[in-house]
């Protein structure tokens, strides 16, 4: 061992952590020495919280002191590395990042690269495919690179739980690096097949350093068979009994918002955290959790890789996860620097529907790929993503995933020119066998998660062995080992009733769409990608319930699809909500959406609602042609165009006065948007939408 090198490494470690007596954990210094002295290519597979960032920041400090060039860190979630960067800054490292949120800083960063005034540069993998970045960073970065770090390296492997196509660019980049440039790849969530794949991607002579994945401080628990309100009740009862602050994970933005609001209603400080929240607010909420100003952050997977709070006391999963790997990555946020922390898995019937989506999304389907390539082949000037979505009926995220998949093939059948995609002469054969194997891998992953949730064997042992830890032993602390839950939540009957009432009576707002989609609605004269004039828009609306959620949401589904009739109870509950809402100005008429498939369902309900509210019922619209079901339309362009030319306004006396427009379901919002625009264009006054159900997982 080089004692002088170790002494300098310890100095940087203590400056970074702020602790004068701290020393390296098992394996940390050995990894640093391999990078600094051996200039090795190293894959670190270590548990969450082990300190992988310490390795690459201390190694960077030592390499820079010896005259090496800057370190390039490729990470999928740059925004969540804020607290790691603070540690690097304490070591005296000059750290910068280039991402979409700091474009005003790019010129300064590129100038600093030219003068060797940057020690660490963080980028996303997508940046490697950006011609401007490659040109501006150029020789100042790539020819003088001191070290390459691939954070969350499991993303390289399409067999992993979180494959990101642009990570494949890293493999191409590594092939051209000089042999004396050390490469560090880090992950906490790679099983044996993923480790093998990552090694192959990083080239020859990659050393794998694995450590135990268990954590002695973490007590794991599973509670099965709880309904949605029962899970809410359990959270309200259990969280105050846990030490410190923690994270509650949900699968959707809607649930993150709802759970956080419920906890606040019970006097528990909680905030939601997900991709639908702006960057500044998310950073504020990260800091609030870091400072223990919140009891819980209720988060989607947007809060996962890169977030570091050593004293998290609990991680609760409100839903199950796609795989053991996902679960380990998230629950591993707890118990890093405390004597006791808990990880509890709750689950519900809705988990399976969400899992089915992820299985289907393992690779873009052959049908979607064929339609995209056909659309591009027929276009001489190329097509933007919105233009493609007007031709191919897929959601935006799946469209982008398919384009990434195609563009990152070794010989790509498509190329991006400016904002448009174009077809290349390259012939493409869809990898059917690979798609089949990936889908099967996802099913195996899900089966392993179901086995974990059954608590047949030690939970920590199940997690660790699933991830290839051959040293794992029974923990003796979890529910499977002891037969005891981590907390006695007590009698939940009263809280469950309160949670059910909360779900049933929570205010659900219907947002106002302000722009027509690509493709527009040419028959109605609404031009593509144009702003919807203010005098054609609806007002903000309300919904009675979330579809299938709570007593009301479940009953509404049954009434629509099984009974084919909305009950008197639904009428009374809708009337009560509208009275409480009390739109201003006073509404003077009420009109239903029309359907050729179910011509009486909504009008009959609205007639009863009008009588209950003492309002004038009017038939304001009629169908001019039959349309496809909106639920089969998967993006805004198709949902809007499906309605184009299908409705006609029936003028009525007093339509210039404010009114209420009623439908049974709000999903994308295009039915309401188009119907209201037609009515207002024909002379109607302000229109307030109301629907029985809101279907979207987002708010």
C-alpha positions in Angstrom: 0.0 0.0 0.0 1.2 3.5 -0.8 1.0 5.1 2.6 1.7 8.7 1.3 -1.2 8.3 -1.2 -3.5 6.9 1.5 -2.6 9.8 3.8 -3.5 12.4 1.1 -6.7 10.4 0.3 -7.8 10.5 4.0 -7.2 14.2 4.1 -9.6 14.8 1.1 -12.1 12.3 2.7 -12.2 14.3 5.9 -12.5 17.6 4.1 -15.4 16.3 2.1 -17.3 14.8 5.0 -16.5 17.5 7.5 -15.4 14.9 10.1 -11.9 14.9 11.4 -11.8 11.3 12.6 -13.6 9.5 9.7 -11.8 6.8 7.7 -12.6 4.9 4.6 -15.1 2.0 4.6 -14.0 -1.4 3.5 -13.1 -1.3 -0.2 -13.2 2.4 -0.7 -9.5 3.2 -0.5 -8.7 0.0 -2.5 -10.9 1.3 -5.3 -9.3 4.8 -5.2 -5.8 3.3 -5.4 -6.8 1.1 -8.3 -8.0 4.2 -10.2 -5.2 6.6 -9.2 -2.1 4.3 -9.3 -3.3 1.5 -11.5 -5.4 3.6 -13.9 -7.8 0.6 -14.0 -11.3 0.2 -15.4 -13.4 -0.7 -12.4 -17.0 -1.6 -11.9 -18.2 -1.0 -8.3 -21.3 -2.9 -7.2 -21.9 -1.7 -3.7 -25.0 -1.1 -1.6 -26.8 2.2 -1.6 -25.1 4.6 0.9 -21.7 2.7 0.8 -20.1 5.9 -0.5 -19.4 5.4 -4.2 -19.3 9.2 -4.8 -16.6 9.5 -2.1 -14.5 7.1 -4.3 -14.7 9.2 -7.5 -14.4 12.6 -5.8 -11.3 11.6 -3.7 -9.8 9.9 -6.8 -10.4 13.1 -8.8 -8.8 15.2 -6.1 -5.7 13.0 -6.2 -5.5 12.8 -10.0 -5.9 16.5 -10.4 -3.1 17.1 -7.8 -0.9 14.9 -9.9 -1.6 17.0 -13.0 -4.3 14.9 -14.7 -7.2 16.5 -16.6 -10.8 16.9 -15.5 -13.1 14.1 -14.5 -16.3 13.6 -16.6 -19.2 12.1 -14.7 -22.1 10.8 -16.7 -25.2 10.6 -14.6 -28.9 10.1 -15.4 -30.2 12.4 -12.6 -28.0 15.4 -12.3 -30.4 17.5 -10.2 -30.2 14.8 -7.4 -26.4 15.1 -7.1 -26.6 18.5 -5.3 -25.6 17.2 -1.9 -22.8 15.0 -3.3 -21.4 18.1 -5.1 -21.3 20.0 -1.8 -18.9 17.3 -0.5 -16.7 17.7 -3.6 -16.7 21.4 -3.2 -15.4 21.1 0.4 -12.5 19.1 -1.0 -11.6 22.1 -3.1 -12.9 20.6 -6.3 -14.4 23.0 -8.9 -17.6 21.2 -10.1 -20.0 22.2 -12.8 -22.8 20.5 -14.7 -24.3 21.0 -18.1 -28.0 20.3 -18.4 -31.2 21.9 -19.7 -31.8 23.9 -16.5 -28.6 26.0 -16.7 -28.2 27.0 -20.3 -27.3 30.6 -19.3 -24.1 29.1 -17.7 -22.9 27.0 -20.7 -20.7 29.6 -22.3 -18.9 30.2 -19.1 -18.4 26.5 -18.4 -17.0 25.9 -21.9 -14.6 28.8 -21.4 -13.5 27.4 -18.1 -12.8 24.0 -19.7 -10.5 25.8 -22.2 -8.4 27.2 -19.3 -8.4 23.9 -17.3 -10.5 25.6 -14.5 -12.9 22.8 -14.0 -12.1 19.6 -12.0 -15.4 17.8 -12.4 -18.0 18.1 -15.2 -21.3 16.4 -14.9 -23.5 15.6 -17.9 -26.4 13.4 -18.8 -25.7 10.5 -21.3 -27.9 12.3 -23.8 -25.3 15.1 -23.9 -22.8 12.8 -25.5 -25.0 12.7 -28.6 -25.3 16.5 -28.7 -23.2 18.0 -31.5 -22.9 21.4 -29.9 -21.6 19.8 -26.7 -19.0 17.7 -28.6 -17.9 20.8 -30.5 -17.7 23.2 -27.6 -16.2 20.8 -25.1 -13.9 19.4 -27.8 -10.2 19.0 -27.2 -10.3 20.8 -23.8 -12.2 17.9 -22.3 -11.9 14.8 -24.4 -8.1 14.9 -25.2 -7.2 15.7 -21.6 -9.7 13.6 -19.7 -8.4 12.6 -16.3 -11.1 10.0 -15.5 -14.5 8.9 -16.7 -17.2 8.0 -14.2 -20.4 6.2 -15.2 -22.8 6.7 -12.4 -25.7 4.3 -12.1 -24.0 2.0 -14.6 -26.8 -0.6 -14.6 -28.5 1.9 -17.1 -26.1 0.6 -19.7 -27.7 -2.8 -19.8 -31.1 -3.3 -21.5 -31.4 -6.4 -19.2 -31.5 -4.1 -16.2 -34.4 -2.5 -14.5 -33.7 1.0 -15.7 -32.1 0.8 -19.1 -31.6 4.1 -20.8 -30.8 3.9 -24.5 -28.4 6.9 -24.5 -26.2 5.0 -22.0 -25.2 2.9 -25.0 -23.3 5.9 -26.3 -20.9 5.5 -23.3 -19.8 2.1 -24.6 -18.8 3.7 -27.9 -17.0 6.6 -26.0 -15.0 4.2 -23.8 -13.6 2.3 -26.8 -11.7 5.4 -27.9 -10.3 6.3 -24.6 -6.5 5.9 -24.1 -5.6 2.9 -21.9 -4.2 5.2 -19.2 -7.5 7.0 -18.5 -9.2 5.3 -15.5 -12.8 4.4 -15.9 -15.1 4.0 -12.9 -18.6 2.5 -13.3 -20.8 2.5 -10.2 -24.2 0.9 -9.3 -26.0 -0.6 -6.3 -28.6 -2.4 -8.4 -27.0 -4.9 -10.8 -27.6 -8.6 -10.7 -25.3 -11.1 -12.3 -26.6 -10.8 -15.9 -26.5 -7.0 -15.7 -22.9 -7.1 -14.3 -21.8 -9.3 -17.2 -23.5 -7.1 -19.8 -22.0 -3.9 -18.3 -18.5 -5.5 -18.3 -19.0 -6.4 -22.0 -20.0 -2.8 -22.8 -17.0 -1.3 -21.0 -14.5 -3.4 -22.9 -11.6 -5.6 -21.9 -9.8 -5.7 -18.5 -12.7 -4.5 -16.4 -12.3 -5.4 -12.7 -15.5 -6.0 -10.7 -15.6 -5.0 -7.0 -18.6 -6.4 -5.2 -19.5 -6.0 -1.6 -22.3 -7.3 0.7 -25.7 -5.7 0.0 -27.3 -6.2 3.4 -27.6 -3.4 6.0 -27.6 -4.3 9.7 -29.6 -1.2 10.6 -32.5 -1.8 8.3 -35.7 -3.7 9.5 -37.9 -4.8 6.6 -41.6 -5.5 6.7 -44.5 -6.4 4.4 -48.2 -5.7 4.9 -50.3 -7.5 2.3 -54.0 -7.2 1.4 -54.7 -3.7 2.5 -57.2 -1.6 0.5 -56.3 2.0 -0.6 -58.0 3.6 2.4 -56.4 1.0 4.7 -53.0 1.9 3.5 -53.7 5.6 4.0 -54.9 4.8 7.5 -51.8 2.8 8.3 -49.5 5.6 7.1 -51.3 8.1 9.3 -51.0 5.8 12.3 -47.5 4.5 11.8 -45.5 7.5 10.6 -45.6 9.4 13.9 -44.2 6.4 15.6 -41.1 6.2 13.4 -37.9 8.0 14.4 -36.7 10.8 12.2 -38.0 11.6 8.7 -38.3 9.5 5.6 -39.8 8.8 2.2 -43.1 7.3 1.1 -42.9 6.0 -2.5 -45.9 5.9 -4.9 -46.1 4.8 -8.5 -48.0 7.8 -9.9 -48.0 11.6 -9.5 -51.7 11.5 -8.6 -51.0 9.2 -5.7 -48.0 11.3 -4.5 -50.3 14.3 -4.4 -53.1 12.5 -2.7 -51.0 10.8 0.0 -49.2 14.0 0.9 -52.4 15.9 1.2 -53.9 13.1 3.3 -50.9 13.1 5.7 -51.1 16.9 6.0 -54.8 16.6 6.9 -53.8 14.3 9.8 -51.2 16.8 11.1 -48.2 15.1 9.5 -45.8 17.4 7.7 -45.5 15.9 4.2 -45.0 17.2 0.6 -45.3 15.6 -2.8 -42.3 15.1 -5.1 -42.5 14.1 -8.8 -41.7 15.1 -12.3 -44.8 17.3 -12.6 -43.4 19.7 -10.0 -41.0 22.5 -11.1 -37.3 22.2 -10.4 -37.2 25.0 -7.8 -40.0 23.5 -5.7 -38.4 20.0 -5.9 -35.1 21.4 -4.7 -36.9 23.2 -1.8 -38.6 20.0 -0.8 -35.3 18.0 -1.0 -33.7 20.6 1.3 -36.7 20.4 3.7 -36.3 16.6 4.0 -32.5 17.0 4.4 -33.1 19.5 7.2 -35.7 17.3 8.9 -38.3 20.0 8.3 -40.6 17.4 6.8 -41.7 14.1 8.4 -42.1 12.6 4.9 -41.5 13.3 1.3 -44.1 11.5 -0.8 -42.3 10.7 -4.0 -42.4 8.9 -7.3 -39.2 7.3 -8.7 -38.1 10.9 -9.6 -36.5 10.7 -6.1 -34.2 7.8 -6.3 -30.8 7.7 -7.8 -28.4 10.3 -6.4 -30.4 11.5 -3.4 -28.3 11.2 -0.2 -29.6 11.7 3.3 -27.7 9.4 5.6 -30.2 9.5 8.5 -33.4 8.6 6.7 -35.4 6.7 9.3 -38.0 5.0 7.1 -38.9 4.2 3.5 -42.5 3.1 2.9 -43.7 1.8 -0.4 -47.4 2.7 -0.9 -47.4 0.4 -4.0 -45.3 -2.5 -4.9 -42.5 -2.0 -7.4 -41.7 -3.6 -10.8 -38.8 -5.7 -9.4 -36.6 -6.6 -6.5 -34.0 -4.3 -8.0 -36.3 -1.3 -8.0 -37.3 -2.0 -4.5 -33.7 -2.5 -3.2 -32.6 0.8 -4.8 -35.4 2.8 -3.1 -35.6 1.1 0.3 -31.8 1.3 0.5 -32.1 5.1 1.0 -32.9 4.3 4.7 -30.6 3.3 7.5 -27.2 4.5 6.1 -26.1 6.3 9.3 -28.6 5.4 12.0 -28.8 2.4 14.3 -32.3 1.6 13.3 -34.4 2.3 10.2 -37.4 0.6 8.7 -38.5 -0.3 5.2 -42.2 -1.3 4.7 -43.8 -2.6 1.6 -47.5 -2.0 1.2 -49.4 -3.2 -1.9 -52.7 -3.0 -3.8 -54.7 -4.4 -6.6 -53.8 -1.5 -8.9 -50.2 -2.5 -8.9 -50.7 -5.2 -11.5 -52.1 -2.8 -14.1 -49.1 -0.5 -13.7 -46.8 -3.5 -14.0 -48.4 -4.7 -17.2 -47.6 -1.3 -18.7 -43.9 -1.7 -17.8 -43.7 -5.2 -19.3 -45.1 -3.9 -22.6 -42.7 -1.0 -22.6 -39.6 -3.2 -22.3 -38.9 -2.4 -25.9 -41.0 -0.4 -28.4 -43.4 -2.8 -30.1 -42.8 -4.0 -33.6 -46.0 -2.4 -34.7 -45.0 1.1 -33.4 -41.5 0.9 -34.9 -43.0 -0.1 -38.3 -45.5 2.8 -38.3 -42.8 5.3 -37.4 -40.4 4.1 -40.1 -43.3 4.1 -42.6 -44.3 7.7 -41.7 -40.7 8.9 -42.0 -40.3 7.1 -45.4 -43.2 9.0 -46.8 -41.9 12.4 -45.7 -39.3 14.2 -47.8 -38.5 16.9 -45.2 -38.6 14.8 -42.1 -41.1 15.0 -39.2 -41.0 16.5 -35.7 -42.2 14.5 -32.7 -45.6 16.3 -32.6 -46.0 15.7 -36.3 -45.2 12.0 -35.9 -47.8 11.8 -33.1 -50.4 13.1 -35.4 -49.7 10.1 -37.6 -48.8 7.3 -35.1 -51.3 6.6 -32.3 -48.8 6.3 -29.3 -48.3 8.4 -26.2 -45.4 10.9 -26.2 -43.2 8.9 -23.8 -43.5 5.8 -26.0 -42.8 7.8 -29.1 -39.7 9.2 -27.6 -38.6 5.8 -26.4 -39.0 4.3 -29.9 -37.1 7.2 -31.5 -34.2 6.7 -29.0 -34.2 3.0 -29.6 -34.0 3.4 -33.4 -31.5 6.3 -33.4 -29.0 4.5 -31.2 -28.8 1.4 -33.3 -25.2 0.8 -34.5 -26.5 1.5 -38.0 -29.5 3.7 -37.4 -32.5 3.7 -39.8 -33.3 7.3 -38.7 -31.4 10.5 -38.2 -32.3 13.8 -36.5 -31.8 17.0 -38.4 -32.6 20.0 -36.3 -36.0 19.3 -34.7 -37.1 16.7 -37.3 -36.5 13.0 -37.8 -35.7 11.6 -41.2 -35.4 8.0 -42.6 -31.9 6.8 -43.6 -31.2 4.1 -46.3 -30.3 1.6 -43.6 -32.6 -1.4 -43.5 -33.9 -2.3 -40.1 -35.0 -5.7 -38.8 -37.0 -5.7 -35.6 -35.3 -7.8 -32.9 -38.2 -10.1 -32.1 -36.3 -12.5 -30.0 -34.7 -9.8 -27.9 -38.1 -8.2 -27.3 -39.5 -11.6 -26.2 -36.6 -12.2 -23.8 -36.9 -8.7 -22.3 -40.6 -9.1 -21.7 -39.9 -12.5 -20.1 -37.2 -10.9 -17.9 -39.7 -8.3 -16.7 -42.2 -11.1 -15.8 -39.4 -12.9 -13.9 -38.6 -9.7 -12.1 -42.3 -9.2 -11.1 -42.5 -12.9 -10.0 -39.5 -12.3 -7.7 -41.2 -9.3 -6.2 -44.4 -11.3 -5.5 -42.3 -13.9 -3.7 -40.6 -11.1 -1.7 -44.1 -9.7 -0.7 -45.2 -13.1 0.4 -42.4 -13.0 3.1 -41.7 -16.7 2.8 -38.1 -16.2 3.7 -35.9 -13.6 5.3 -36.6 -10.3 3.4 -33.0 -9.0 3.5 -31.7 -12.4 2.4 -34.2 -12.4 -0.5 -33.2 -8.9 -1.6 -29.4 -9.6 -1.4 -29.4 -13.0 -3.1 -31.6 -11.7 -5.9 -28.9 -9.2 -6.6 -26.1 -11.7 -6.6 -24.7 -11.3 -3.1 -23.5 -14.8 -2.3 -22.4 -13.8 1.2 -25.9 -12.9 2.4 -27.3 -14.5 5.5 -30.6 -14.3 7.3 -31.0 -10.9 9.1 -33.0 -12.0 12.1 -34.8 -8.7 12.2 -37.4 -8.6 9.5 -41.0 -9.6 9.6 -40.3 -13.0 7.9 -37.6 -13.7 10.6 -39.5 -12.5 13.7 -43.2 -12.7 12.7 -43.6 -9.2 14.1 -44.3 -6.0 12.3 -42.0 -3.1 12.7 -44.7 -1.0 14.3 -48.0 -1.6 16.0 -50.3 0.7 14.2 -53.2 -0.1 16.5 -56.9 -0.2 15.6 -57.3 1.3 12.1 -61.1 1.1 11.8 -61.8 4.8 12.5 -58.8 6.0 10.5 -59.9 3.9 7.6 -63.4 5.4 7.6 -61.7 8.9 7.7 -59.4 8.0 4.8 -62.3 6.7 2.7 -64.2 9.9 3.4 -61.1 11.9 2.4 -60.7 10.0 -0.9 -64.4 10.5 -1.6 -64.6 14.2 -0.9 -61.2 15.5 -2.0 -61.4 18.4 -4.4 -60.5 17.3 -8.0 -59.9 20.1 -10.4 -60.1 19.8 -14.2 -57.4 21.9 -15.9 -58.0 24.1 -18.9 -56.3 23.2 -22.2 -54.8 26.2 -24.0 -53.3 24.9 -27.2 -54.6 22.8 -30.1 -52.4 19.7 -30.8 -50.3 18.9 -33.9 -52.7 18.0 -36.7 -55.4 20.4 -35.3 -59.0 19.9 -36.1 -59.3 21.0 -39.7 -63.0 20.3 -40.2 -63.9 22.5 -37.2 -61.3 25.1 -38.3 -59.0 24.8 -35.3 -55.4 25.1 -36.7 -52.6 22.8 -35.5 -50.3 24.0 -32.7 -52.1 27.2 -32.2 -53.3 28.9 -29.0 -56.9 28.3 -28.2 -58.4 31.8 -28.0 -59.5 32.8 -24.4 -63.1 33.3 -25.6 -63.3 29.6 -26.7 -61.8 28.1 -23.6 -63.7 26.5 -20.7 -63.3 27.6 -17.1 -61.6 25.4 -14.6 -63.9 22.4 -13.8 -64.5 19.8 -11.2 -64.8 16.0 -11.0 -66.8 14.0 -8.4 -64.2 11.2 -8.0 -61.1 9.5 -9.4 -62.1 6.6 -11.5 -62.1 3.3 -9.5 -60.6 5.1 -6.4 -62.6 5.2 -3.2 -66.2 4.1 -2.7 -67.6 6.6 -5.2 -64.9 5.9 -7.9 -65.6 2.2 -7.7 -69.3 2.6 -7.8 -69.2 5.0 -10.8 -67.2 2.4 -12.7 -69.8 -0.2 -11.9 -72.7 2.1 -12.8 -71.1 3.0 -16.2 -70.0 -0.3 -17.4 -72.2 -2.9 -15.7 -75.4 -1.2 -14.7 -75.4 1.2 -17.7 -77.2 3.8 -15.5 -76.0 6.3 -12.9 -77.8 6.0 -9.6 -79.7 8.5 -7.6 -76.9 8.5 -5.1 -74.5 9.7 -7.7 -76.9 12.5 -8.7 -77.2 13.7 -5.1 -73.4 13.5 -4.5 -72.8 15.4 -7.8 -75.3 18.1 -6.8 -73.8 18.5 -3.4 -70.3 19.0 -4.9 -71.6 21.6 -7.4 -73.4 23.5 -4.6 -70.2 23.5 -2.6 -68.1 24.5 -5.6 -70.5 27.4 -6.3 -69.1 28.7 -9.6 -69.2 32.4 -10.1 -71.1 33.8 -11.9 -74.3 31.9 -11.2 -75.0 29.1 -13.8 -78.2 29.3 -15.7 -78.3 26.2 -17.8 -76.8 22.6 -17.8 -76.0 20.5 -20.9 -74.7 16.9 -21.4 -72.0 15.5 -23.7 -73.6 13.3 -26.3 -72.6 9.8 -27.4 -73.8 7.6 -30.2 -72.6 4.5 -28.4 -74.5 5.3 -25.1 -77.0 7.9 -26.2 -79.0 8.0 -22.9 -76.3 7.4 -20.2 -75.1 11.0 -19.6 -78.3 12.9 -20.8 -80.4 10.9 -18.4 -78.0 11.6 -15.5 -77.9 15.3 -16.4 -81.7 15.6 -16.5 -81.9 14.3 -12.9 -79.0 16.6 -11.9 -80.7 19.6 -13.4 -83.9 18.8 -11.5 -81.9 18.4 -8.2 -80.1 21.7 -8.8 -83.2 23.6 -10.1 -81.4 24.4 -13.3 -82.6 24.5 -16.9 -81.6 21.4 -18.9 -80.7 21.9 -22.5 -79.6 19.6 -25.4 -76.7 21.8 -26.7 -74.9 19.3 -28.9 -75.7 16.5 -31.3 -73.6 13.8 -33.0 -73.0 14.1 -36.7 -70.9 10.9 -37.0 -69.8 8.0 -34.9 -66.3 8.2 -33.4 -63.9 5.6 -32.0 -63.7 5.3 -28.2 -61.5 8.0 -26.8 -59.8 5.5 -24.4 -58.3 3.9 -27.6 -56.7 7.2 -28.6 -53.2 7.4 -27.0 -52.1 10.9 -27.6 -53.5 14.4 -27.9 -53.5 14.6 -31.7 -55.5 11.4 -32.0 -57.9 12.2 -29.2 -58.6 15.6 -30.7 -58.8 14.5 -34.3 -61.2 11.6 -33.3 -63.7 14.3 -32.4 -63.1 16.5 -35.5 -66.4 17.0 -37.4 -68.3 14.7 -35.1 -70.4 17.3 -33.2 -72.8 20.1 -34.1 -74.2 22.8 -31.8 -77.9 23.1 -31.2 -78.5 26.8 -30.5 -80.9 27.5 -27.6 -82.4 30.6 -26.0 -80.2 32.1 -23.2 -77.0 30.2 -24.3 -75.0 33.5 -23.9 -75.5 33.1 -20.2 -73.0 31.0 -18.0 -73.6 27.3 -18.1 -72.5 23.9 -16.8 -71.2 21.2 -19.3 -71.4 17.6 -18.0 -69.7 14.4 -19.1 -69.1 11.1 -17.3 -65.3 10.9 -17.7 -62.3 13.3 -17.9 -59.1 11.7 -19.2 -57.1 13.8 -21.7 -59.6 16.7 -21.5 -60.1 16.9 -25.3 -63.8 16.0 -25.3 -64.5 18.9 -22.9 -62.1 21.3 -24.7 -63.6 20.7 -28.2 -67.2 20.7 -27.0 -66.8 23.9 -25.1 -64.9 25.6 -28.0 -67.8 24.7 -30.4 -70.4 26.0 -27.9 -68.6 29.2 -27.2 -67.9 29.8 -30.9 -71.7 29.5 -31.4 -72.3 32.2 -28.9 -72.4 30.5 -25.5 -71.2 32.4 -22.4 -68.8 31.1 -19.8 -68.8 27.3 -19.5 -67.8 25.3 -16.4 -67.1 21.6 -17.0 -68.1 18.9 -14.5 -67.4 15.2 -14.9 -68.3 12.2 -12.7 -64.9 10.6 -12.9 -61.3 11.8 -13.6 -59.2 9.0 -15.1 -55.7 10.3 -15.4 -52.9 9.3 -13.1 -51.6 12.8 -13.2 -53.1 16.0 -11.9 
